[in-house]
């Protein structure tokens, strides 16, 4: 994983509070993102992850606090300049008209129209589709795609913007196993090339595998922040998610894995009567804490 690429953050959220209908969605939240890192926002439903991403993208106005991009207040950026600096992938993945996949990806080049970089549009579009394995879909119309295919095409559009900051809201939610790895691999490549990525994820193991830093939100506040191994402890996840878990390393890859603690439950067996899950503390691969 990449270390922080610069001393000063390229993206900051400072003392952000968001209230909607009398409910506090974010409470005095701070977030700093540096070039060269992938930051994963994790937490249970309603924790404030997507709200925070919307605030740093400029789509959600906070009740208090401010967002700073490259040392400049977000509100001082012109929209065109901001679109060339950061790209946003939302959960919606919707297009109103039956555009082809290639036409949808080409929309990501709009911020560069009339500029010298626009001369590279065709090459960038092709590269962006190849990066998300959507080239075979190029002539399909967007409404005919599956949910996972739409998510990958929307990511292609964001990649086509060629920005140094990439904001992704649950990009793997409807995506199959192979393409989950592909999507987050592209995010990793952008960070390794000096970009900055903020990604909302529900899969804690995926977040641990691909991020440099995890930010765990709970009830609109940051409960923990740091390297994945420092955030993913059984006690902390139990506290925030109200679910007992086992945190362990894969015996071959060493990846951090998070699984519900089902010991003592009775689960349906593959054959025959229900079988009890054995309670065993002898597995050397099972580790509940990491330094």
C-alpha positions in Angstrom: 0.0 0.0 0.0 1.1 3.6 -0.6 2.2 5.9 2.0 0.9 9.4 2.2 2.2 11.1 -0.9 2.5 14.6 0.5 2.6 16.3 3.9 -0.5 18.5 3.2 -3.9 16.9 2.4 -5.4 17.4 -1.1 -8.9 17.1 0.4 -10.1 18.0 3.9 -13.4 18.1 5.7 -13.1 20.3 8.8 -15.6 20.2 11.6 -18.5 19.1 9.4 -22.0 18.9 10.9 -25.0 18.0 8.8 -28.6 18.2 10.0 -31.7 17.2 8.1 -35.2 17.5 9.5 -33.8 18.0 13.0 -31.7 14.9 12.8 -27.9 15.1 13.0 -26.3 13.0 10.3 -22.8 14.1 10.9 -21.5 15.6 14.1 -18.2 17.7 14.0 -16.5 15.3 11.6 -12.9 15.8 10.4 -11.4 14.0 7.4 -8.0 14.5 5.7 -7.0 12.7 2.6 -3.5 12.8 1.1 -2.2 12.1 -2.4 -1.1 8.5 -2.8 -3.7 6.9 -0.5 -7.0 5.1 -0.6 -9.2 5.9 2.4 -12.2 3.6 3.0 -15.2 4.9 4.8 -16.9 2.1 6.7 -19.7 1.7 9.2 -23.2 0.3 9.6 -26.2 1.6 7.7 -27.0 5.2 8.6 -23.6 5.9 10.1 -23.0 8.9 7.8 -20.6 7.5 5.2 -22.5 8.6 2.0 -23.4 11.9 3.7 -19.7 12.6 4.3 -18.8 11.7 0.8 -21.5 14.0 -0.5 -20.2 16.8 1.6 -16.6 16.5 0.4 -17.9 16.2 -3.2 -19.8 19.4 -2.8 -23.2 17.8 -3.3 -24.4 18.2 0.3 -24.2 21.5 2.1 -23.2 21.1 5.8 -24.8 23.1 8.6 -21.3 24.0 9.7 -17.7 23.3 8.8 -16.0 23.5 5.5 -14.4 21.4 2.8 -10.9 22.3 1.4 -9.5 21.1 -1.9 -5.8 21.7 -2.6 -5.8 24.3 0.1 -8.7 26.3 -1.3 -12.3 26.4 0.1 -14.6 24.2 -2.0 -17.0 27.2 -2.6 -14.2 29.2 -4.2 -13.7 26.6 -7.0 -15.4 27.1 -10.3 -17.5 24.1 -11.3 -15.4 23.4 -14.4 -12.1 23.5 -12.5 -13.6 21.3 -9.8 -14.8 18.7 -12.3 -11.3 18.5 -13.7 -9.9 18.0 -10.2 -12.3 15.5 -8.6 -14.7 12.8 -9.9 -17.7 11.4 -8.1 -19.3 8.0 -8.5 -22.7 7.9 -6.7 -24.9 4.9 -5.8 -27.6 5.9 -8.3 -25.9 4.8 -11.6 -28.9 6.2 -13.5 -29.1 7.7 -17.0 -32.4 9.3 -18.2 -32.1 8.4 -21.9 -31.0 5.2 -23.8 -27.5 6.3 -24.4 -25.0 3.7 -25.4 -22.3 2.6 -23.0 -19.6 4.5 -25.0 -21.7 7.6 -25.0 -22.2 7.4 -21.2 -18.4 7.0 -20.7 -17.8 9.9 -23.1 -19.8 12.2 -20.8 -16.8 12.0 -18.4 -14.8 14.0 -20.9 -17.2 17.0 -20.8 -15.0 19.0 -18.4 -12.2 18.9 -20.9 -14.2 20.2 -23.9 -12.4 23.1 -25.6 -9.1 22.4 -23.9 -6.0 20.7 -25.3 -6.7 17.6 -23.2 -9.8 17.1 -25.2 -7.8 16.0 -28.1 -7.2 12.7 -26.2 -10.9 12.0 -25.7 -11.1 8.9 -27.9 -8.0 7.3 -26.3 -9.1 8.1 -22.8 -12.6 6.7 -23.4 -11.2 3.5 -24.8 -8.7 3.2 -21.9 -11.4 3.9 -19.3 -13.7 1.2 -20.7 -10.8 -1.3 -20.9 -9.9 -0.6 -17.3 -13.4 -1.6 -16.1 -13.9 -4.5 -18.5 -16.8 -2.7 -20.2 -15.4 -2.6 -23.8 -17.6 -5.5 -24.8 -20.7 -3.5 -23.7 -19.8 -0.4 -25.7 -22.8 -0.6 -28.1 -25.4 -1.7 -25.5 -27.8 1.0 -24.3 -27.4 1.8 -20.6 -30.9 0.9 -19.5 -30.4 -2.7 -20.7 -27.5 -3.4 -18.5 -27.5 -5.3 -15.2 -26.9 -3.4 -11.9 -23.3 -4.5 -11.8 -22.7 -3.6 -15.4 -24.2 -0.1 -14.8 -21.9 0.4 -11.8 -18.8 -0.5 -13.9 -19.9 1.8 -16.8 -20.4 4.6 -14.3 -17.0 4.0 -12.9 -15.6 4.2 -16.5 -17.3 7.6 -16.8 -15.6 8.8 -13.6 -12.2 7.4 -14.7 -12.6 9.2 -18.1 -12.6 12.5 -16.2 -8.9 12.0 -15.5 -9.0 13.6 -12.1 -6.5 13.4 -9.3 -9.2 12.9 -6.7 -11.7 10.0 -7.0 -14.8 9.7 -4.7 -16.6 6.4 -4.9 -19.9 5.6 -3.1 -20.3 1.8 -2.7 -18.8 1.0 -6.1 -18.8 -2.8 -5.4 -22.4 -3.1 -4.1 -23.9 -4.8 -7.1 -20.7 -6.1 -8.6 -19.6 -9.8 -8.9 -16.5 -11.2 -7.2 -14.1 -10.8 -10.1 -15.2 -7.2 -10.9 -15.0 -6.2 -7.2 -11.3 -6.9 -7.4 -11.0 -5.1 -10.7 -12.9 -2.0 -9.5 -10.8 -1.6 -6.3 -7.7 -2.5 -8.2 -8.3 0.5 -10.4 -8.7 2.7 -7.4 -5.5 1.4 -6.0 -3.7 2.1 -9.2 -4.9 5.7 -9.2 -3.6 6.2 -5.7 -0.3 4.5 -6.5 0.1 7.0 -9.4 -0.2 9.9 -7.0 -4.0 10.4 -6.8 -6.3 10.3 -3.8 -9.3 8.0 -3.4 -12.1 8.0 -0.9 -14.4 5.0 -1.1 -17.5 4.0 0.8 -17.5 0.2 1.4 -19.6 -2.2 3.4 -17.4 -5.2 3.0 -14.8 -4.8 5.7 -12.4 -7.4 4.3 -12.4 -5.6 0.9 -11.8 -2.3 2.6 -8.9 -3.8 4.6 -7.4 -5.4 1.5 -7.3 -2.3 -0.7 -7.1 0.7 1.6 -4.3 2.4 3.3 -6.5 3.9 6.0 -10.0 3.0 7.3 -12.4 5.6 8.8 -15.1 3.9 10.9 -18.2 5.9 11.4 -21.0 5.4 13.9 -24.0 7.6 14.5 -22.5 10.4 12.5 -19.2 10.5 14.3 -15.8 9.0 13.6 -15.4 6.1 16.1 -11.9 5.0 14.9 -9.4 5.8 12.2 -6.1 4.3 11.1 -4.5 1.4 9.4 -7.0 -1.5 8.8 -5.3 -3.7 11.4 -5.8 -1.0 14.0 -9.5 -0.4 13.2 -10.6 -4.0 12.7 -10.7 -5.4 16.2 -13.4 -7.7 17.3 -14.3 -5.5 20.3 -14.7 -2.4 18.1 -16.7 -4.0 15.4 -18.9 -5.7 18.0 -19.5 -2.3 19.6 -20.3 -0.4 16.4 -22.2 -3.1 14.4 -23.7 -4.9 17.4 -22.5 -8.1 15.9 -19.9 -10.5 17.3 -17.2 -11.1 14.8 -13.9 -13.0 14.4 -11.0 -11.1 12.9 -8.4 -13.4 11.5 -5.6 -13.6 8.9 -5.9 -15.8 5.8 -3.4 -18.6 6.3 -2.0 -18.2 2.7 -2.3 -14.5 1.8 -2.2 -12.9 5.2 -5.2 -10.8 4.3 -7.5 -9.6 7.1 -10.8 -11.3 7.2 -13.9 -10.5 9.1 -16.6 -13.1 9.7 -19.6 -13.2 12.0 -19.0 -15.3 15.1 -21.5 -18.1 14.5 -20.0 -20.5 17.1 -22.7 -22.2 19.1 -25.4 -21.6 16.5 -27.2 -24.4 14.8 -26.9 -24.1 11.0 -28.3 -26.3 8.2 -25.8 -28.9 7.1 -25.1 -29.7 3.5 -26.7 -33.1 4.0 -28.8 -34.7 6.7 -29.9 -33.0 9.9 -28.7 -29.7 11.2 -25.2 -29.6 12.6 -23.8 -27.5 15.4 -20.9 -25.1 14.5 -18.0 -26.3 16.7 -16.6 -24.0 19.3 -12.8 -24.2 19.0 -10.1 -21.9 20.1 -7.3 -24.1 18.7 -7.1 -22.7 15.2 -3.7 -21.0 14.9 -5.0 -18.8 12.0 -7.6 -17.3 14.3 -6.4 -14.0 15.7 -8.7 -11.5 17.4 -6.3 -8.6 17.8 -3.5 -7.2 15.7 -0.9 -4.7 16.6 
